[in-house]
């Protein structure tokens, strides 16, 4: 090669060559200042595995970057041992974007007035820098949106962010170790209103069968009464059928002969089966509570009219990594502050899109509830690999990737994640939620609806019976 440093070559190299070893051969004496300047230039581009060999002197030169850049004579064996080793950075400052993106990263002030940076991604970053004897330099972004983090990386204001983001051309992420998929979380079905318990034990098909049974038996008994007595009495026969269904006393006083025993057997068996099953189901429902139908598919979510709130960063993410077309009409893009206000308060007027770690935190906040406020629709979409976002030329990015893999393999990362759930709730970013407040309340309209419906149903049946008998008088 030529004896001058290859600046242009290193500018044009693909970033994948950051993992390569470079042997630069010169046939003159080592000019330390000139090559130190080049080593510093290559270091800023992320190239740290460089060995310079002078054929004139027969000496090979390696570099020591910390605490100050200097060149030293070495051998190929020593170079192989110490190349790419950054065990002690001598308090070298590493700029980390700091903002609130619970549970991955969040900031609070403790009782001593000290600012604490926590969250499981932030904790891992701090542990990594501490193990390398580097200095953590927090850089506070303008807002809590990940967009400010990525912008800071592009403008070279930070080296990394304590967050999990998907890779793009503007920054690198740690090596993929796990695929994450998004899910829509929707409000849990609301409790059934008290008056709905009247019909809840049976579905529509059973009620249709019961209604058909009542009409046929009451009509048949009226025909028998007409044949025996000579007049219609539909109202009395209808009451007899209802008495049997309620498993009360029924006499069949105006029906005689073998027909009475046949009808009595039918009414007794049907009434016993119906009333026993109905009362048993109703009692179990009143003890355990019954809820409206759950939203289990995207089609049901669209029909419910519940909007899905996302912020501009999520909007851009879903445009790149796919969002189901059926969800597009119900998606609403709002500022990140607005999204956090509604989502962290578990506002049930909206649905939200969460990745597994954040959904785990919401599950933790609800784990004392008998009936959680939100549930996950078990349909995955937007599959992506995510990791620490870092500058493309940051010299520690491959080291952080290896540490991330070791943390994942050992279970340390999962332990940090569970700890961050507890910490986020204890600090008030999320609160343990309650299903309802147990204070005395005045009776609402729903309390009287059951009685009103029963009264209206009774009057309606009486009116129908009266009209039937009026029409029967003409025959």
Long-range contacts (C-beta under 8 A, 24 or more apart in sequence): 1-25, 1-26, 3-27, 3-28, 4-34, 5-34, 5-35, 5-37, 5-38, 5-41, 6-38, 7-38, 7-41, 10-41, 10-42, 10-45, 10-47, 11-45, 13-45, 13-47, 15-46, 15-172, 15-392, 15-393, 17-47, 18-45, 18-46, 18-47, 18-48, 18-393, 18-397, 18-398, 19-49, 19-398, 20-49, 21-49, 21-50, 21-51, 21-83, 22-47, 22-49, 22-50, 22-51, 23-51, 23-53, 24-50, 24-51, 24-52, 24-53, 25-52, 25-53, 25-55, 26-52, 26-53, 26-54, 26-55, 26-56, 27-54, 27-55, 27-56, 28-54, 28-56, 29-54, 29-56, 29-57, 30-54, 30-57, 30-59, 30-61, 30-71, 32-71, 35-61, 35-71, 36-63, 36-69, 36-70, 36-71, 39-63, 39-65, 39-69, 39-71, 40-69, 43-69, 43-395, 44-393, 45-393, 46-392, 46-393, 46-394, 46-395, 46-397, 48-83, 48-84, 48-395, 49-83, 49-84, 51-76, 51-79, 51-83, 66-90, 66-92, 67-91, 67-92, 86-132, 86-395, 86-396, 86-399, 87-132, 87-133, 88-132, 88-133, 89-132, 89-133, 89-134, 90-133, 91-133, 91-134, 91-135, 92-134, 92-135, 93-134, 93-135, 93-137, 94-129, 94-134, 94-135, 94-136, 94-137, 94-159, 94-160, 94-396, 95-137, 95-139, 95-157, 95-158, 95-159, 95-160, 96-122, 96-125, 96-129, 96-136, 96-137, 96-138, 96-139, 96-158, 96-159, 96-160, 96-161, 96-162, 97-139, 97-141, 97-148, 97-149, 97-152, 97-153, 97-158, 97-160, 97-161, 97-162, 97-163, 98-122, 98-138, 98-139, 98-140, 98-141, 98-162, 99-140, 99-141, 99-143, 99-144, 99-145, 99-148, 99-149, 100-144, 100-429, 101-144, 101-146, 101-163, 102-358, 102-361, 102-420, 102-424, 102-429, 102-430, 103-357, 103-358, 103-360, 103-361, 103-417, 103-420, 103-421, 103-423, 103-424, 104-162, 104-163, 104-164, 104-357, 104-420, 105-161, 105-162, 105-163, 106-424, 106-427, 106-429, 108-427, 117-162, 118-420, 118-423, 119-162, 119-420, 119-423, 119-424, 120-357, 120-413, 120-416, 120-417, 120-419, 120-420, 121-162, 121-163, 121-164, 121-388, 122-162, 123-416, 123-419, 123-420, 124-162, 124-403, 124-404, 124-407, 124-412, 124-413, 124-416, 125-160, 125-162, 125-388, 125-400, 128-399, 128-400, 128-403, 131-403, 132-396, 132-399, 143-336, 143-337, 144-336, 144-337, 144-340, 145-311, 145-312, 145-313, 145-336, 146-313, 147-312, 147-313, 147-316, 149-389, 150-389, 153-389, 153-390, 153-391, 156-391, 158-391, 159-390, 159-391, 159-394, 159-396, 160-388, 160-389, 160-390, 160-391, 160-394, 160-397, 160-400, 161-388, 161-389, 161-390, 162-388, 163-388, 163-389, 164-355, 164-357, 164-386, 164-387, 164-388, 165-386, 165-387, 165-389, 166-317, 166-320, 166-321, 166-384, 166-385, 166-386, 167-385, 167-387, 168-320, 170-392, 171-389, 171-390, 171-391, 171-392, 172-389, 172-390, 172-391, 172-392, 172-394, 172-397, 173-385, 173-386, 173-387, 173-388, 173-389, 173-390, 174-387, 174-388, 174-390, 174-397, 174-400, 174-401, 174-404, 175-387, 175-401, 175-402, 175-404, 175-405, 176-385, 176-387, 177-387, 177-404, 177-405, 177-408, 178-385, 178-408, 179-383, 179-384, 179-385, 180-355, 180-356, 180-357, 180-383, 180-384, 180-385, 180-386, 181-355, 181-356, 181-380, 181-381, 181-382, 181-383, 181-384, 182-318, 182-353, 182-354, 182-355, 182-380, 182-381, 182-382, 183-353, 183-354, 183-355, 183-356, 183-359, 183-376, 183-377, 183-378, 183-379, 183-380, 183-381, 184-298, 184-301, 184-308, 184-327, 184-351, 184-352, 184-353, 184-376, 184-377, 184-379, 185-351, 185-352, 185-353, 185-354, 185-359, 185-362, 185-374, 185-375, 185-376, 185-377, 186-295, 186-301, 186-304, 186-306, 186-351, 186-374, 186-375, 186-377, 187-295, 187-306, 187-348, 187-349, 187-351, 187-373, 187-374, 188-291, 188-294, 188-348, 188-371, 188-372, 188-373, 188-374, 188-375, 189-291, 189-292, 189-293, 189-294, 189-295, 190-291, 190-292, 191-289, 191-290, 191-291, 191-292, 191-371, 192-285, 192-289, 192-290, 192-291, 192-292, 193-446, 193-449, 194-446, 194-447, 194-449, 194-450, 195-446, 195-449, 195-450, 195-453, 196-290, 197-282, 197-285, 197-286, 197-290, 197-450, 198-450, 198-453, 198-454, 200-281, 200-282, 200-285, 200-290, 201-277, 201-278, 201-281, 201-282, 201-285, 202-278, 202-281, 210-245, 210-274, 213-270, 214-238, 214-241, 214-242, 214-245, 217-241, 217-263, 217-266, 217-267, 220-263, 221-252, 221-255, 221-263, 222-472, 224-255, 224-259, 224-263, 225-254, 225-255, 228-254, 228-255, 228-256, 228-257, 229-254, 232-468, 232-469, 232-472, 232-473, 233-469, 234-465, 234-468, 234-469, 234-472, 235-462, 235-465, 235-466, 235-469, 238-461, 238-465, 240-267, 241-267, 243-271, 244-268, 244-270, 244-271, 245-270, 245-271, 245-274, 245-275, 246-271, 246-275, 247-271, 247-272, 247-275, 247-276, 289-371, 291-371, 294-375, 295-377, 296-377, 296-378, 297-377, 297-379, 298-324, 298-326, 298-327, 298-377, 298-379, 299-326, 301-327, 301-330, 301-351, 301-377, 302-326, 302-327, 302-329, 302-330, 305-330, 306-330, 306-349, 306-350, 306-351, 307-331, 307-332, 307-350, 307-351, 308-332, 308-350, 308-351, 308-352, 308-353, 309-334, 309-338, 309-339, 309-342, 309-343, 309-350, 309-351, 309-352, 310-334, 310-339, 310-352, 310-353, 311-335, 311-336, 311-339, 312-336, 314-353, 317-382, 317-384, 318-353, 318-382, 321-382, 321-383, 321-384, 322-381, 322-382, 323-381, 323-382, 324-381, 344-429, 344-430, 346-373, 346-374, 346-433, 348-373, 348-374, 353-382, 355-386, 357-417, 360-417, 360-421, 361-420, 361-421, 361-424, 361-425, 361-430, 362-430, 364-421, 364-422, 364-425, 365-421, 365-425, 365-430, 365-431, 365-432, 365-433, 366-433, 368-432, 369-433, 369-434, 369-435, 370-435, 371-435, 373-433, 373-435
